[in-house]
Amino acid sequence: MIGEVIVVGDLKLRDDASLDEHNRLGECMYNIVSHLPGFLSVKSFKAADGEELTLFRFASEQALEAWRNHPEHVETMKRGHAEFYSSGFLQICKVIREVGPFEHS
């Protein structure tokens, strides 16, 4: 969808991070974001070298900003940097062209 915003995330967990707590917070965040207008999907992919990327899709920049500024998300991001992540990056991308969908018979 032209104008769709895709966030590519590559966050590395600390060796001493609590996976149970990280997963619990992730579920809480998903329950919030999945009910926000303009949220489309989130999927994670793991490469053969162990790198894991997460793709978040939003219908617009406004939808992404609503999530980015959601009070519970803001607090969880702070906690993530303080307790869970050793490094990482986020890339915010805007769809400028789309090909498909198409099918081959």
N, CA, C and O atoms as CSV, one atom per row, in Angstrom:
chain,resi,resn,atom,element,x,y,z
A,1,MET,N,N,0.850,-1.169,0.000
A,1,MET,CA,C,0.000,0.000,0.000
A,1,MET,C,C,0.901,1.238,0.000
A,1,MET,O,O,1.716,1.405,0.907
A,2,ILE,N,N,0.768,2.082,-0.975
A,2,ILE,CA,C,1.569,3.292,-1.064
A,2,ILE,C,C,1.316,4.136,0.185
A,2,ILE,O,O,0.168,4.347,0.576
A,3,GLY,N,N,2.387,4.614,0.803
A,3,GLY,CA,C,2.267,5.411,2.015
A,3,GLY,C,C,2.363,4.591,3.287
A,3,GLY,O,O,2.507,5.145,4.377
A,4,GLU,N,N,2.285,3.268,3.156
A,4,GLU,CA,C,2.430,2.395,4.323
A,4,GLU,C,C,3.821,2.609,4.934
A,4,GLU,O,O,4.788,2.890,4.226
A,5,VAL,N,N,3.896,2.472,6.241
A,5,VAL,CA,C,5.166,2.639,6.944
A,5,VAL,C,C,5.584,1.291,7.515
A,5,VAL,O,O,4.797,0.598,8.160
A,6,ILE,N,N,6.835,0.939,7.265
A,6,ILE,CA,C,7.387,-0.319,7.761
A,6,ILE,C,C,8.556,0.001,8.680
A,6,ILE,O,O,9.461,0.752,8.316
A,7,VAL,N,N,8.524,-0.574,9.865
A,7,VAL,CA,C,9.612,-0.408,10.818
A,7,VAL,C,C,10.369,-1.723,10.864
A,7,VAL,O,O,9.797,-2.775,11.151
A,8,VAL,N,N,11.668,-1.651,10.576
A,8,VAL,CA,C,12.544,-2.814,10.651
A,8,VAL,C,C,13.319,-2.690,11.947
A,8,VAL,O,O,14.019,-1.703,12.172
A,9,GLY,N,N,13.191,-3.699,12.799
A,9,GLY,CA,C,13.874,-3.657,14.089
A,9,GLY,C,C,14.827,-4.819,14.245
A,9,GLY,O,O,14.504,-5.956,13.902
A,10,ASP,N,N,16.010,-4.524,14.769
A,10,ASP,CA,C,17.020,-5.538,15.068
A,10,ASP,C,C,17.554,-5.221,16.457
A,10,ASP,O,O,18.500,-4.449,16.604
A,11,LEU,N,N,16.944,-5.820,17.472
A,11,LEU,CA,C,17.311,-5.544,18.853
A,11,LEU,C,C,17.999,-6.767,19.439
A,11,LEU,O,O,17.468,-7.875,19.374
A,12,LYS,N,N,19.174,-6.567,20.007
A,12,LYS,CA,C,19.952,-7.655,20.603
A,12,LYS,C,C,19.704,-7.701,22.100
A,12,LYS,O,O,19.899,-6.708,22.802
A,13,LEU,N,N,19.273,-8.863,22.586
A,13,LEU,CA,C,19.040,-9.032,24.017
A,13,LEU,C,C,20.365,-9.168,24.768
A,13,LEU,O,O,21.329,-9.746,24.264
A,14,ARG,N,N,20.388,-8.631,25.962
A,14,ARG,CA,C,21.539,-8.820,26.848
A,14,ARG,C,C,21.584,-10.284,27.279
A,14,ARG,O,O,20.555,-10.958,27.335
A,15,ASP,N,N,22.770,-10.757,27.577
A,15,ASP,CA,C,22.924,-12.142,28.037
A,15,ASP,C,C,22.153,-12.407,29.324
A,15,ASP,O,O,21.652,-13.511,29.535
A,16,ASP,N,N,22.056,-11.393,30.186
A,16,ASP,CA,C,21.406,-11.577,31.486
A,16,ASP,C,C,19.931,-11.138,31.490
A,16,ASP,O,O,19.311,-11.065,32.551
A,17,ALA,N,N,19.376,-10.849,30.313
A,17,ALA,CA,C,17.980,-10.400,30.241
A,17,ALA,C,C,17.031,-11.537,30.615
A,17,ALA,O,O,17.265,-12.692,30.258
A,18,SER,N,N,15.981,-11.209,31.322
A,18,SER,CA,C,14.957,-12.192,31.670
A,18,SER,C,C,14.056,-12.421,30.457
A,18,SER,O,O,13.266,-11.554,30.082
A,19,LEU,N,N,14.188,-13.596,29.855
A,19,LEU,CA,C,13.371,-13.903,28.673
A,19,LEU,C,C,11.894,-13.970,29.019
A,19,LEU,O,O,11.052,-13.541,28.230
A,20,ASP,N,N,11.572,-14.502,30.190
A,20,ASP,CA,C,10.164,-14.580,30.599
A,20,ASP,C,C,9.548,-13.186,30.693
A,20,ASP,O,O,8.451,-12.950,30.187
A,21,GLU,N,N,10.257,-12.269,31.343
A,21,GLU,CA,C,9.736,-10.917,31.496
A,21,GLU,C,C,9.692,-10.189,30.154
A,21,GLU,O,O,8.741,-9.460,29.874
A,22,HIS,N,N,10.710,-10.384,29.331
A,22,HIS,CA,C,10.740,-9.784,27.998
A,22,HIS,C,C,9.550,-10.268,27.178
A,22,HIS,O,O,8.879,-9.468,26.526
A,23,ASN,N,N,9.288,-11.560,27.207
A,23,ASN,CA,C,8.158,-12.116,26.458
A,23,ASN,C,C,6.822,-11.627,27.008
A,23,ASN,O,O,5.895,-11.367,26.242
A,24,ARG,N,N,6.717,-11.501,28.331
A,24,ARG,CA,C,5.486,-11.005,28.947
A,24,ARG,C,C,5.201,-9.575,28.493
A,24,ARG,O,O,4.073,-9.243,28.131
A,25,LEU,N,N,6.231,-8.736,28.515
A,25,LEU,CA,C,6.057,-7.349,28.071
A,25,LEU,C,C,5.737,-7.291,26.587
A,25,LEU,O,O,4.929,-6.468,26.158
A,26,GLY,N,N,6.369,-8.165,25.795
A,26,GLY,CA,C,6.081,-8.216,24.364
A,26,GLY,C,C,4.625,-8.542,24.093
A,26,GLY,O,O,4.010,-7.952,23.205
A,27,GLU,N,N,4.070,-9.475,24.848
A,27,GLU,CA,C,2.653,-9.816,24.695
A,27,GLU,C,C,1.758,-8.641,25.072
A,27,GLU,O,O,0.764,-8.366,24.400
A,28,CYS,N,N,2.118,-7.953,26.149
A,28,CYS,CA,C,1.339,-6.767,26.551
A,28,CYS,C,C,1.362,-5.707,25.456
A,28,CYS,O,O,0.330,-5.124,25.126
A,29,MET,N,N,2.543,-5.460,24.895
A,29,MET,CA,C,2.670,-4.447,23.855
A,29,MET,C,C,1.886,-4.853,22.616
A,29,MET,O,O,1.247,-4.010,21.986
A,30,TYR,N,N,1.926,-6.140,22.256
A,30,TYR,CA,C,1.174,-6.594,21.092
A,30,TYR,C,C,-0.327,-6.414,21.319
A,30,TYR,O,O,-1.051,-6.021,20.404
A,31,ASN,N,N,-0.788,-6.697,22.518
A,31,ASN,CA,C,-2.214,-6.525,22.812
A,31,ASN,C,C,-2.650,-5.068,22.660
A,31,ASN,O,O,-3.794,-4.799,22.294
A,32,ILE,N,N,-1.760,-4.145,22.934
A,32,ILE,CA,C,-2.094,-2.729,22.768
A,32,ILE,C,C,-2.019,-2.332,21.299
A,32,ILE,O,O,-2.988,-1.809,20.749
A,33,VAL,N,N,-0.871,-2.576,20.656
A,33,VAL,CA,C,-0.668,-2.095,19.284
A,33,VAL,C,C,-1.653,-2.739,18.318
A,33,VAL,O,O,-2.090,-2.095,17.364
A,34,SER,N,N,-2.007,-3.989,18.547
A,34,SER,CA,C,-2.893,-4.676,17.600
A,34,SER,C,C,-4.309,-4.109,17.596
A,34,SER,O,O,-5.092,-4.407,16.695
A,35,HIS,N,N,-4.640,-3.299,18.592
A,35,HIS,CA,C,-5.964,-2.680,18.636
A,35,HIS,C,C,-5.951,-1.203,18.210
A,35,HIS,O,O,-6.995,-0.552,18.198
A,36,LEU,N,N,-4.787,-0.686,17.866
A,36,LEU,CA,C,-4.701,0.715,17.439
A,36,LEU,C,C,-5.099,0.850,15.974
A,36,LEU,O,O,-4.729,0.008,15.155
A,37,PRO,N,N,-5.842,1.890,15.635
A,37,PRO,CA,C,-6.183,2.122,14.226
A,37,PRO,C,C,-4.914,2.293,13.394
A,37,PRO,O,O,-3.999,3.018,13.785
A,38,GLY,N,N,-4.866,1.625,12.255
A,38,GLY,CA,C,-3.735,1.763,11.345
A,38,GLY,C,C,-2.633,0.745,11.553
A,38,GLY,O,O,-1.712,0.673,10.739
A,39,PHE,N,N,-2.694,-0.047,12.618
A,39,PHE,CA,C,-1.717,-1.125,12.776
A,39,PHE,C,C,-2.097,-2.235,11.809
A,39,PHE,O,O,-3.263,-2.624,11.734
A,40,LEU,N,N,-1.115,-2.749,11.067
A,40,LEU,CA,C,-1.403,-3.793,10.089
A,40,LEU,C,C,-0.867,-5.160,10.504
A,40,LEU,O,O,-1.591,-6.154,10.443
A,41,SER,N,N,0.402,-5.218,10.927
A,41,SER,CA,C,0.960,-6.513,11.311
A,41,SER,C,C,2.335,-6.356,11.930
A,41,SER,O,O,2.971,-5.306,11.843
A,42,VAL,N,N,2.772,-7.440,12.559
A,42,VAL,CA,C,4.150,-7.551,13.047
A,42,VAL,C,C,4.569,-8.994,12.841
A,42,VAL,O,O,3.819,-9.921,13.148
A,43,LYS,N,N,5.782,-9.176,12.314
A,43,LYS,CA,C,6.329,-10.515,12.078
A,43,LYS,C,C,7.825,-10.474,12.338
A,43,LYS,O,O,8.492,-9.473,12.077
A,44,SER,N,N,8.340,-11.582,12.858
A,44,SER,CA,C,9.779,-11.697,13.103
A,44,SER,C,C,10.355,-12.796,12.228
A,44,SER,O,O,9.695,-13.790,11.928
A,45,PHE,N,N,11.610,-12.589,11.824
A,45,PHE,CA,C,12.310,-13.534,10.959
A,45,PHE,C,C,13.720,-13.731,11.486
A,45,PHE,O,O,14.385,-12.772,11.877
A,46,LYS,N,N,14.173,-14.981,11.495
A,46,LYS,CA,C,15.511,-15.280,11.979
A,46,LYS,C,C,16.336,-15.851,10.838
A,46,LYS,O,O,15.927,-16.810,10.183
A,47,ALA,N,N,17.504,-15.255,10.603
A,47,ALA,CA,C,18.394,-15.681,9.532
A,47,ALA,C,C,19.277,-16.835,10.006
A,47,ALA,O,O,19.375,-17.110,11.202
A,48,ALA,N,N,19.908,-17.495,9.059
A,48,ALA,CA,C,20.783,-18.625,9.370
A,48,ALA,C,C,21.929,-18.224,10.291
A,48,ALA,O,O,22.418,-19.046,11.066
A,49,ASP,N,N,22.364,-16.959,10.213
A,49,ASP,CA,C,23.478,-16.499,11.061
A,49,ASP,C,C,23.016,-16.079,12.458
A,49,ASP,O,O,23.821,-15.622,13.269
A,50,GLY,N,N,21.717,-16.235,12.737
A,50,GLY,CA,C,21.195,-15.913,14.059
A,50,GLY,C,C,20.590,-14.531,14.185
A,50,GLY,O,O,19.909,-14.248,15.171
A,51,GLU,N,N,20.821,-13.655,13.206
A,51,GLU,CA,C,20.227,-12.319,13.277
A,51,GLU,C,C,18.712,-12.444,13.159
A,51,GLU,O,O,18.196,-13.191,12.327
A,52,GLU,N,N,18.013,-11.699,14.006
A,52,GLU,CA,C,16.555,-11.712,13.987
A,52,GLU,C,C,16.041,-10.312,13.703
A,52,GLU,O,O,16.422,-9.356,14.379
A,53,LEU,N,N,15.178,-10.190,12.706
A,53,LEU,CA,C,14.567,-8.915,12.350
A,53,LEU,C,C,13.071,-8.992,12.615
A,53,LEU,O,O,12.438,-10.028,12.411
A,54,THR,N,N,12.531,-7.890,13.067
A,54,THR,CA,C,11.095,-7.788,13.256
A,54,THR,C,C,10.590,-6.681,12.353
A,54,THR,O,O,11.166,-5.594,12.306
A,55,LEU,N,N,9.506,-6.961,11.632
A,55,LEU,CA,C,8.891,-5.987,10.731
A,55,LEU,C,C,7.526,-5.601,11.276
A,55,LEU,O,O,6.650,-6.446,11.458
A,56,PHE,N,N,7.364,-4.325,11.530
A,56,PHE,CA,C,6.078,-3.775,11.942
A,56,PHE,C,C,5.519,-3.021,10.755
A,56,PHE,O,O,6.243,-2.261,10.111
A,57,ARG,N,N,4.242,-3.215,10.451
A,57,ARG,CA,C,3.602,-2.514,9.340
A,57,ARG,C,C,2.466,-1.652,9.870
A,57,ARG,O,O,1.610,-2.111,10.627
A,58,PHE,N,N,2.481,-0.384,9.450
A,58,PHE,CA,C,1.441,0.572,9.818
A,58,PHE,C,C,0.897,1.202,8.543
A,58,PHE,O,O,1.625,1.370,7.565
A,59,ALA,N,N,-0.380,1.548,8.559
A,59,ALA,CA,C,-1.030,2.115,7.374
A,59,ALA,C,C,-0.522,3.514,7.038
A,59,ALA,O,O,-0.616,3.951,5.891
A,60,SER,N,N,0.021,4.223,8.047
A,60,SER,CA,C,0.443,5.612,7.813
A,60,SER,C,C,1.448,6.036,8.880
A,60,SER,O,O,1.647,5.352,9.884
A,61,GLU,N,N,2.074,7.180,8.635
A,61,GLU,CA,C,2.974,7.753,9.637
A,61,GLU,C,C,2.209,8.127,10.899
A,61,GLU,O,O,2.738,8.005,12.004
A,62,GLN,N,N,0.976,8.578,10.745
A,62,GLN,CA,C,0.156,8.947,11.903
A,62,GLN,C,C,-0.111,7.725,12.788
A,62,GLN,O,O,-0.087,7.828,14.015
A,63,ALA,N,N,-0.366,6.576,12.171
A,63,ALA,CA,C,-0.596,5.349,12.941
A,63,ALA,C,C,0.663,4.954,13.700
A,63,ALA,O,O,0.593,4.551,14.861
A,64,LEU,N,N,1.811,5.070,13.045
A,64,LEU,CA,C,3.080,4.767,13.721
A,64,LEU,C,C,3.317,5.733,14.877
A,64,LEU,O,O,3.737,5.316,15.956
A,65,GLU,N,N,3.054,7.008,14.662
A,65,GLU,CA,C,3.259,8.001,15.726
A,65,GLU,C,C,2.346,7.749,16.923
A,65,GLU,O,O,2.747,7.963,18.067
A,66,ALA,N,N,1.116,7.294,16.662
A,66,ALA,CA,C,0.206,6.977,17.764
A,66,ALA,C,C,0.801,5.858,18.617
A,66,ALA,O,O,0.700,5.892,19.844
A,67,TRP,N,N,1.418,4.875,17.976
A,67,TRP,CA,C,2.059,3.783,18.706
A,67,TRP,C,C,3.328,4.274,19.406
A,67,TRP,O,O,3.555,3.978,20.579
A,68,ARG,N,N,4.129,5.007,18.691
A,68,ARG,CA,C,5.396,5.500,19.248
A,68,ARG,C,C,5.167,6.332,20.495
A,68,ARG,O,O,5.978,6.296,21.421
A,69,ASN,N,N,4.071,7.085,20.533
A,69,ASN,CA,C,3.793,7.988,21.651
A,69,ASN,C,C,2.811,7.416,22.675
A,69,ASN,O,O,2.467,8.100,23.639
A,70,HIS,N,N,2.363,6.196,22.487
A,70,HIS,CA,C,1.443,5.584,23.438
A,70,HIS,C,C,2.157,5.490,24.797
A,70,HIS,O,O,3.271,4.972,24.865
A,71,PRO,N,N,1.536,5.980,25.873
A,71,PRO,CA,C,2.214,6.055,27.174
A,71,PRO,C,C,2.808,4.733,27.660
A,71,PRO,O,O,3.927,4.715,28.172
A,72,GLU,N,N,2.082,3.636,27.509
A,72,GLU,CA,C,2.619,2.351,27.964
A,72,GLU,C,C,3.785,1.892,27.098
A,72,GLU,O,O,4.719,1.261,27.592
A,73,HIS,N,N,3.731,2.207,25.808
A,73,HIS,CA,C,4.836,1.856,24.919
A,73,HIS,C,C,6.074,2.675,25.257
A,73,HIS,O,O,7.186,2.147,25.260
A,74,VAL,N,N,5.890,3.955,25.542
A,74,VAL,CA,C,7.023,4.817,25.906
A,74,VAL,C,C,7.731,4.269,27.150
A,74,VAL,O,O,8.959,4.191,27.185
A,75,GLU,N,N,6.961,3.895,28.159
A,75,GLU,CA,C,7.551,3.352,29.389
A,75,GLU,C,C,8.240,2.018,29.139
A,75,GLU,O,O,9.306,1.753,29.693
A,76,THR,N,N,7.637,1.185,28.310
A,76,THR,CA,C,8.234,-0.115,28.003
A,76,THR,C,C,9.513,0.050,27.191
A,76,THR,O,O,10.464,-0.706,27.393
A,77,MET,N,N,9.560,1.020,26.277
A,77,MET,CA,C,10.790,1.286,25.528
A,77,MET,C,C,11.918,1.678,26.478
A,77,MET,O,O,13.043,1.198,26.339
A,78,LYS,N,N,11.621,2.544,27.440
A,78,LYS,CA,C,12.637,2.944,28.415
A,78,LYS,C,C,13.143,1.725,29.180
A,78,LYS,O,O,14.347,1.548,29.370
A,79,ARG,N,N,12.215,0.899,29.607
A,79,ARG,CA,C,12.590,-0.306,30.349
A,79,ARG,C,C,13.400,-1.254,29.463
A,79,ARG,O,O,14.359,-1.869,29.929
A,80,GLY,N,N,13.024,-1.373,28.209
A,80,GLY,CA,C,13.751,-2.238,27.277
A,80,GLY,C,C,15.206,-1.840,27.153
A,80,GLY,O,O,16.096,-2.690,27.191
A,81,HIS,N,N,15.448,-0.539,27.004
A,81,HIS,CA,C,16.830,-0.063,26.889
A,81,HIS,C,C,17.589,-0.247,28.194
A,81,HIS,O,O,18.788,-0.524,28.176
A,82,ALA,N,N,16.916,-0.098,29.315
A,82,ALA,CA,C,17.581,-0.206,30.616
A,82,ALA,C,C,17.830,-1.655,31.030
A,82,ALA,O,O,18.840,-1.949,31.670
A,83,GLU,N,N,16.910,-2.570,30.667
A,83,GLU,CA,C,16.978,-3.927,31.202
A,83,GLU,C,C,17.237,-5.035,30.192
A,83,GLU,O,O,17.838,-6.052,30.541
A,84,PHE,N,N,16.798,-4.864,28.952
A,84,PHE,CA,C,16.779,-6.011,28.046
A,84,PHE,C,C,17.758,-5.955,26.880
A,84,PHE,O,O,18.323,-6.984,26.509
A,85,TYR,N,N,17.972,-4.787,26.296
A,85,TYR,CA,C,18.713,-4.727,25.036
A,85,TYR,C,C,20.133,-4.219,25.216
A,85,TYR,O,O,20.383,-3.245,25.927
A,86,SER,N,N,21.062,-4.909,24.546
A,86,SER,CA,C,22.460,-4.477,24.570
A,86,SER,C,C,22.763,-3.563,23.390
A,86,SER,O,O,23.628,-2.692,23.486
A,87,SER,N,N,22.057,-3.755,22.280
A,87,SER,CA,C,22.270,-2.927,21.093
A,87,SER,C,C,21.109,-3.169,20.130
A,87,SER,O,O,20.231,-3.994,20.382
A,88,GLY,N,N,21.128,-2.443,19.045
A,88,GLY,CA,C,20.111,-2.646,18.028
A,88,GLY,C,C,19.891,-1.413,17.188
A,88,GLY,O,O,20.578,-0.403,17.339
A,89,PHE,N,N,18.927,-1.510,16.305
A,89,PHE,CA,C,18.548,-0.370,15.473
A,89,PHE,C,C,17.104,-0.533,15.024
A,89,PHE,O,O,16.556,-1.635,15.007
A,90,LEU,N,N,16.514,0.579,14.667
A,90,LEU,CA,C,15.206,0.613,14.029
A,90,LEU,C,C,15.354,1.436,12.758
A,90,LEU,O,O,16.005,2.480,12.755
A,91,GLN,N,N,14.754,0.964,11.695
A,91,GLN,CA,C,14.699,1.722,10.452
A,91,GLN,C,C,13.237,1.954,10.137
A,91,GLN,O,O,12.440,1.016,10.126
A,92,ILE,N,N,12.882,3.209,9.881
A,92,ILE,CA,C,11.507,3.551,9.544
A,92,ILE,C,C,11.475,3.826,8.045
A,92,ILE,O,O,12.146,4.734,7.553
A,93,CYS,N,N,10.691,3.034,7.331
A,93,CYS,CA,C,10.668,3.080,5.871
A,93,CYS,C,C,9.250,3.361,5.387
A,93,CYS,O,O,8.276,2.911,5.991
A,94,LYS,N,N,9.147,4.102,4.306
A,94,LYS,CA,C,7.840,4.402,3.721
A,94,LYS,C,C,7.758,3.734,2.349
A,94,LYS,O,O,8.685,3.836,1.546
A,95,VAL,N,N,6.656,3.058,2.090
A,95,VAL,CA,C,6.457,2.391,0.806
A,95,VAL,C,C,6.241,3.462,-0.258
A,95,VAL,O,O,5.326,4.279,-0.161
A,96,ILE,N,N,7.098,3.440,-1.271
A,96,ILE,CA,C,6.989,4.415,-2.357
A,96,ILE,C,C,6.497,3.785,-3.656
A,96,ILE,O,O,6.067,4.484,-4.574
A,97,ARG,N,N,6.565,2.470,-3.721
A,97,ARG,CA,C,6.090,1.748,-4.909
A,97,ARG,C,C,5.694,0.358,-4.467
A,97,ARG,O,O,6.273,-0.210,-3.541
A,98,GLU,N,N,4.692,-0.183,-5.151
A,98,GLU,CA,C,4.252,-1.538,-4.829
A,98,GLU,C,C,3.981,-2.277,-6.127
A,98,GLU,O,O,3.397,-1.718,-7.056
A,99,VAL,N,N,4.397,-3.514,-6.194
A,99,VAL,CA,C,4.159,-4.371,-7.349
A,99,VAL,C,C,3.367,-5.572,-6.852
A,99,VAL,O,O,3.771,-6.244,-5.903
A,100,GLY,N,N,2.257,-5.832,-7.487
A,100,GLY,CA,C,1.434,-6.967,-7.076
A,100,GLY,C,C,0.257,-6.510,-6.267
A,100,GLY,O,O,0.036,-5.306,-6.137
A,101,PRO,N,N,-0.492,-7.402,-5.730
A,101,PRO,CA,C,-0.227,-8.838,-5.731
A,101,PRO,C,C,-0.430,-9.446,-7.118
A,101,PRO,O,O,-1.187,-8.930,-7.940
A,102,PHE,N,N,0.275,-10.564,-7.352
A,102,PHE,CA,C,0.127,-11.263,-8.603
A,102,PHE,C,C,0.186,-12.752,-8.346
A,102,PHE,O,O,0.679,-13.198,-7.310
A,103,GLU,N,N,-0.320,-13.514,-9.296
A,103,GLU,CA,C,-0.316,-14.986,-9.207
A,103,GLU,C,C,0.212,-15.543,-10.489
A,103,GLU,O,O,0.015,-14.975,-11.563
A,104,HIS,N,N,0.892,-16.674,-10.370
A,104,HIS,CA,C,1.353,-17.417,-11.544
A,104,HIS,C,C,0.595,-18.723,-11.593
A,104,HIS,O,O,0.443,-19.411,-10.583
A,105,SER,N,N,0.120,-19.056,-12.781
A,105,SER,CA,C,-0.635,-20.317,-12.877
A,105,SER,C,C,0.231,-21.425,-13.423
A,105,SER,O,O,-0.234,-22.555,-13.573
